[in-house]
């Protein structure tokens, strides 16, 4: 899972470690702010399956090719992907209300990794950004396993400094 790649504005290219992880993953989820269509093309070429949405920094070309919200069932879990979820305060309740038939919501926008569970059991995940750490100590992405309607081994992966 990744988000907020911002290529070529924040980085010239995606980190090699991330590209290797993408090639090995069964499913790649990108929660928006690609910025250029070449990054979408690259992930489409290297991914076995790509689920992505557009973000607030994505122009008309990306918005034509990607939905604002994507939904998929993976291993018996209902996933939704969206770029923005609003402020951190009240996020769990708001997302539970807005995505009632979802088990896992992947989002981006803040560049801040996030992993919580709402009172009703909705898992909220933000992978941070692999190219623009902002106020975070590292650039990041997430990996996870899905099997038998369970999400396991969720890991925040820190990338080495560029």
N, C-alpha and C positions, 0 to 999 in steps of 0.2 A: 504494500500500500504506500502510495506517495501522493504528494500534493505540492502545489506552489513551486513548480520547477522554474518558471520565469526565465527560460532560455530564449534568446541570448541576452536579456537585460541584466540578470543577476549572475549568470555564469555563461561561459561560451559553450559548454557541453555538460551532459550529465556525468557524474563521477563513474569511473570504471567499475568500482565495487557494486554500485547500483545496477549498472548495465548487466553485470554478471548475474546478479540476483534476479533480474527481470528475465533473463534467458532461461533460468532454472525453474521459475515459478509456473505453477499450473494456471494461475489467474493473477493478473496485475490490475490493481484498482488505482485510478488517478482521480483525485478529488478537485481538479480544476486549477486554473491559472497556469496553463501551459505557456501562453503568450505567443508562441509561433506554431504554425502547422507542421513544420519539420520535426518537432519533438513528437507530435501525435503520429506522424508517419513512421518515425523511428520505433516508437513503442508498438505500433501495429505490426511492424516487420519482425520485431524481436519477441513478442509475447505470443504464448499459445492461445490465450484469451485475454482481451483487454476490456475493462469496464471503465468508462470515463465520463466526466461531465465538464461543462465549461464553467469558468470562474469570472469574477468581475473584471479581470484584466485581459480577458480573451475577446478578440475581435469577431467580426461577422463571419469570417471563414471557419473558425473553430465552432462558433455558435450554430452554423449550418450543419456541421458534422457531428456535433455532440448534443446530448440533451442537458437540460438544467438539473434534472434528477434522473438517476439511473437506478433500476431495481433488478435484482437477480437472486435466484435461489442457488446456493452453493452448499453441497453436503447436507441438505436438509435445513439450512439456516436461511432466513429471508434477510438479504442485504439491501440497503439503500445507500446511495452516494449522492452528496450534494456539496457545493462549495462552502456556502455560508450558513451558519446556524444562529447568528446574532451574538450578543454579549455572553460572557461566561456565566454571569449571574442568572440563574433560572434556566440554564441550558437543558438540563435533564428533563425538567417538566415540560418545557416548550417542545423539545424534540419528541418526547413521548406522545404529546398531543398531535404534533404534525406528522408523525410517522407511526401511526397506531398498529399497523400490521407488519412491523419490522423487528427483527431480532438484533441486527447490527447496523449502526449508522456510521458511515465513514464520511468525514468532512475535512475541510481545510481552512484556508483564508488567514488564520492568525499566525501561522508558522510556528505555533506552540504545540508540542505534543500533548495529547489528551487521551486518557483512558479511564472512563468511569462507567458505572452502571446506574441507570435511573431507578427510582423506587419500584417501577413496574417491570424491571428486568431488561430494558433496552441498553445494549452495550454501545457506547459512543467512543469512537476512535478518531484521532487526528494524528497523522504521521509526522507532522512538522514539515520541514522543507529540506530536500537534499542539496539545495544550492544557496539558500539565503537564511541563515540561522537567526537573523535579527538579534534579539537579546538573549538567545539561547546559547548554551556553551558549545553545542555542536550542530551541524547539519544532520538531519535524520530521515529515516523511513521506517516503516513497520513491516514485520513479517508475522504470519500466523498460520496455524493449521486448522482445517475444518474437516470434521468427520462425525458421522452419526449425530447430526444436528447439534454439534458442540464446537465451540471455538476454543482452541487450546494453543499453548506455546506462543502467545502473543509477545513479540520482542521488539523493543525500540532499538534500532540499529544506529549507532553514532558513526558518522563518517569522519575520516581523518581530515585535518585542515588542508585546504588547497594551497 
